[in-house]
Amino acid sequence: MATTPGTFKHRHQTLLPDAGADVDAPEWNDSHVVAGGSDGQVATKDSTQPDGWGWGTAAPLASPAFTGTPTAPTATPGTISTTQIATTAFVQAALGSGQIPFPATQNPSSNPNVLDDYEEGVFTPTITSDGGASGQTYSAQVGTYTKMGRSVVARFQVVLSAKGTLNGFIQIAGFPMFGGTAFNSWPVDVLWYSLATGYVKIVFEISGSSGAGYLRPIASANTDLINATMTTAALNNTSAFLGVAVYAVG
């Protein structure tokens, strides 16, 4: 810690009252000896000192420790991946008063502990079959979804007004695919009404990458629900299904 006086040269300055500005002499023609001081301090104007100068403290260039309430320019909204200082105003704008925005196109992370996507939206569920379908009309088609990372929760209600032509096993389709990647769902129960066949339970399961899932019904005690399927004969013109699909994308 230095305790010896410091000597510094400075220009002699004269204040012009009319212009309100300083005029510097061309030469360094004044010097002062300021007693005390320590490493890291700078000479500053100090009216309490006899010669008008004293030692002050300035933040270092490397890792400065500011005190008080330091300010900085506020970055433009949307600024990312820079070394620019983020002020509280920038952070508040980025959060959107309690909102955390994600880009429209997911920026996937390989880190399993990073949430890299969130999305909410709507879709149009349909009743179809794996052998082809045509002529279906509806009195209600409601679908909403929430995607968090790889997990999707999709809620659906679909009500027929005419079942049209269906070939094969019955499916519910139209679920959002988010880029067409394959996904698998957790089997969940489905509510139904106006079916031509009575069932004890119906489970909905999505697999593959088609965006469609099978209705897996049981009419009585059964040893195999995994491979159960619903045929066209089970539907009426006003059949309906209501449920939730929970699946992982990719």
MOSUL-V498760 format. One record per residue. N is the residue number from 1. D_FIRST is the distance of its C-alpha to the first C-alpha in Angstrom with 2 decimals. Layout:
n->N d_first->D_FIRST
n->N d_first->D_FIRST
//
This chain:
n->1 d_first->0.00
n->2 d_first->3.82
n->3 d_first->6.50
n->4 d_first->9.43
n->5 d_first->12.23
n->6 d_first->13.10
n->7 d_first->16.78
n->8 d_first->18.77
n->9 d_first->22.54
n->10 d_first->24.78
n->11 d_first->28.53
n->12 d_first->30.47
n->13 d_first->32.14
n->14 d_first->35.34
n->15 d_first->36.55
n->16 d_first->40.18
n->17 d_first->41.68
n->18 d_first->44.63
n->19 d_first->42.81
n->20 d_first->39.74
n->21 d_first->37.57
n->22 d_first->35.21
n->23 d_first->36.38
n->24 d_first->33.92
n->25 d_first->34.71
n->26 d_first->34.96
n->27 d_first->32.45
n->28 d_first->28.78
n->29 d_first->29.67
n->30 d_first->26.97
n->31 d_first->23.50
n->32 d_first->21.03
n->33 d_first->18.13
n->34 d_first->15.94
n->35 d_first->13.84
n->36 d_first->10.50
n->37 d_first->8.80
n->38 d_first->5.64
n->39 d_first->6.01
n->40 d_first->9.41
n->41 d_first->10.77
n->42 d_first->14.00
n->43 d_first->16.18
n->44 d_first->19.06
n->45 d_first->22.19
n->46 d_first->21.93
n->47 d_first->25.20
n->48 d_first->23.85
n->49 d_first->22.04
n->50 d_first->24.34
n->51 d_first->23.90
n->52 d_first->23.80
n->53 d_first->20.33
n->54 d_first->17.03
n->55 d_first->13.90
n->56 d_first->14.82
n->57 d_first->13.86
n->58 d_first->15.79
n->59 d_first->16.76
n->60 d_first->15.90
n->61 d_first->19.06
n->62 d_first->19.14
n->63 d_first->19.99
n->64 d_first->18.92
n->65 d_first->19.03
n->66 d_first->21.10
n->67 d_first->21.92
n->68 d_first->25.07
n->69 d_first->28.02
n->70 d_first->27.14
n->71 d_first->30.26
n->72 d_first->31.50
n->73 d_first->34.87
n->74 d_first->37.49
n->75 d_first->38.91
n->76 d_first->42.67
n->77 d_first->44.67
n->78 d_first->45.49
n->79 d_first->42.35
n->80 d_first->41.67
n->81 d_first->39.84
n->82 d_first->37.12
n->83 d_first->33.33
n->84 d_first->33.78
n->85 d_first->32.12
n->86 d_first->34.75
n->87 d_first->34.72
n->88 d_first->36.53
n->89 d_first->39.36
n->90 d_first->39.80
n->91 d_first->39.82
n->92 d_first->42.33
n->93 d_first->44.53
n->94 d_first->44.38
n->95 d_first->45.41
n->96 d_first->48.17
n->97 d_first->47.98
n->98 d_first->48.34
n->99 d_first->49.68
n->100 d_first->48.24
n->101 d_first->50.01
n->102 d_first->51.00
n->103 d_first->52.30
n->104 d_first->56.07
n->105 d_first->56.06
n->106 d_first->54.40
n->107 d_first->51.36
n->108 d_first->51.98
n->109 d_first->49.21
n->110 d_first->49.71
n->111 d_first->47.30
n->112 d_first->49.58
n->113 d_first->46.98
n->114 d_first->46.80
n->115 d_first->49.18
n->116 d_first->50.09
n->117 d_first->53.08
n->118 d_first->54.75
n->119 d_first->57.98
n->120 d_first->60.81
n->121 d_first->64.20
n->122 d_first->67.97
n->123 d_first->70.66
n->124 d_first->74.47
n->125 d_first->75.97
n->126 d_first->79.43
n->127 d_first->82.10
n->128 d_first->83.18
n->129 d_first->84.44
n->130 d_first->83.55
n->131 d_first->86.92
n->132 d_first->86.65
n->133 d_first->87.14
n->134 d_first->88.65
n->135 d_first->89.95
n->136 d_first->87.60
n->137 d_first->87.04
n->138 d_first->84.85
n->139 d_first->84.78
n->140 d_first->81.06
n->141 d_first->78.21
n->142 d_first->74.80
n->143 d_first->71.71
n->144 d_first->67.99
n->145 d_first->65.11
n->146 d_first->61.46
n->147 d_first->59.45
n->148 d_first->56.14
n->149 d_first->54.79
n->150 d_first->57.87
n->151 d_first->59.75
n->152 d_first->62.40
n->153 d_first->64.39
n->154 d_first->67.48
n->155 d_first->69.91
n->156 d_first->73.45
n->157 d_first->76.80
n->158 d_first->79.72
n->159 d_first->83.30
n->160 d_first->86.25
n->161 d_first->89.06
n->162 d_first->90.86
n->163 d_first->90.03
n->164 d_first->91.54
n->165 d_first->91.95
n->166 d_first->89.72
n->167 d_first->90.16
n->168 d_first->88.52
n->169 d_first->86.06
n->170 d_first->84.47
n->171 d_first->80.82
n->172 d_first->78.43
n->173 d_first->76.54
n->174 d_first->74.21
n->175 d_first->70.94
n->176 d_first->67.84
n->177 d_first->66.87
n->178 d_first->63.51
n->179 d_first->64.10
n->180 d_first->67.09
n->181 d_first->65.29
n->182 d_first->67.21
n->183 d_first->66.57
n->184 d_first->67.99
n->185 d_first->68.43
n->186 d_first->68.69
n->187 d_first->72.32
n->188 d_first->72.72
n->189 d_first->75.75
n->190 d_first->77.53
n->191 d_first->79.74
n->192 d_first->83.05
n->193 d_first->86.24
n->194 d_first->89.63
n->195 d_first->89.91
n->196 d_first->93.29
n->197 d_first->92.29
n->198 d_first->91.07
n->199 d_first->87.91
n->200 d_first->86.10
n->201 d_first->82.70
n->202 d_first->81.20
n->203 d_first->77.87
n->204 d_first->76.12
n->205 d_first->74.26
n->206 d_first->72.70
n->207 d_first->72.31
n->208 d_first->71.98
n->209 d_first->70.89
n->210 d_first->73.82
n->211 d_first->72.34
n->212 d_first->75.35
n->213 d_first->75.93
n->214 d_first->78.97
n->215 d_first->80.54
n->216 d_first->81.34
n->217 d_first->83.99
n->218 d_first->85.79
n->219 d_first->89.12
n->220 d_first->89.40
n->221 d_first->87.97
n->222 d_first->86.73
n->223 d_first->85.27
n->224 d_first->83.55
n->225 d_first->81.53
n->226 d_first->79.29
n->227 d_first->82.16
n->228 d_first->83.95
n->229 d_first->84.79
n->230 d_first->86.49
n->231 d_first->89.45
n->232 d_first->90.79
n->233 d_first->93.53
n->234 d_first->91.01
n->235 d_first->90.28
n->236 d_first->92.15
n->237 d_first->91.81
n->238 d_first->89.61
n->239 d_first->87.46
n->240 d_first->83.82
n->241 d_first->80.63
n->242 d_first->77.45
n->243 d_first->74.36
n->244 d_first->70.82
n->245 d_first->69.75
n->246 d_first->66.51
n->247 d_first->65.49
n->248 d_first->62.72
n->249 d_first->62.35
n->250 d_first->61.75
//
